[in-house]
Amino acid sequence: MKIAIMGAMPEEIAPILKRLETYKTIEYAGNKYYEASYKGVDLVVAYSKIGKVFSTLTATTMIEHFGISVMLFSGVAGAISSELKVGDLIVASKLSQHDLDITAFGHPYGYVPEGSVYVEADRKMIEISKAVASEIGKTVKEGIIATGDQFVANEERKNWIGKTFNADALEMEGASVAVVCDALNVPFFILRAISDAADMDASFSFDEFLETSANESAEFIMKMVDKLID
Ligand code: OS5
């Protein structure tokens, strides 16, 4: 088993790298990949840069070039559900692209022919995360994550995404990682800790809570790794 841990921003993988004693840095296709041995298992860690295109490149590279067999994504997200507050964890049951729109041809939002509106995450990994959460006394909400190439800082847009996709949280990379992993038959797990409420204060909240929320997510992801290699 070779496990990938991916984030979008440096801040999202910094807490992971901090926990690894040593790692090797490999530059490939414009990004840095960090290879490490952790408790006898191979890890590949990287941040993709922001958005669906860069995250697609990184997820594909991790699978096709580095040969990873499990994908874990750790990062932050904007909340849609009023149940989710800053620092809370959400694990994706399924993901969709909120900015994919060929509705002019009668298709639903998020759909392209031969694709699907949602990509389902790996059920076994979600169950493992629930076991981990109960062991460490944390709450992880399972919900739908909507992804798009847009930092949402607008109540109207956020509500539209919530209503259209029944989404609980939004971000900019999860669905593209999901599409890649699904197509290449790699089980994936997308975890996010809330950094903001995707409203008019989102950029301020994001700046204030990026580091602490990224830490929350990374800490849980490392517990997932421990469980996977148990
Ligand atoms: O990766 C992007 C998506 N992330 C999740 C997220 C989110 N997505 C959409 N809407 C929201 N309300 C969301 N809340 C959390 C977070 C991230 C958002 S884009 C943040 C860009 C911040 C930034 N811009 N410049 N820098 C940081 C500094 C910089 C300069 C040079 C190189 C690298 C960074």
Boltz pocket constraint, residues with backbone or C-beta under 6 A from the ligand:
constraints:
  - pocket:
      binder: B
      contacts: [[A, 8], [A, 9], [A, 49], [A, 50], [A, 51], [A, 76], [A, 77], [A, 78], [A, 148], [A, 150], [A, 151], [A, 152], [A, 153], [A, 170], [A, 171], [A, 172], [A, 173], [A, 195], [A, 196], [A, 197], [A, 198], [A, 199], [A, 202], [A, 206]]
      max_distance: 6.0
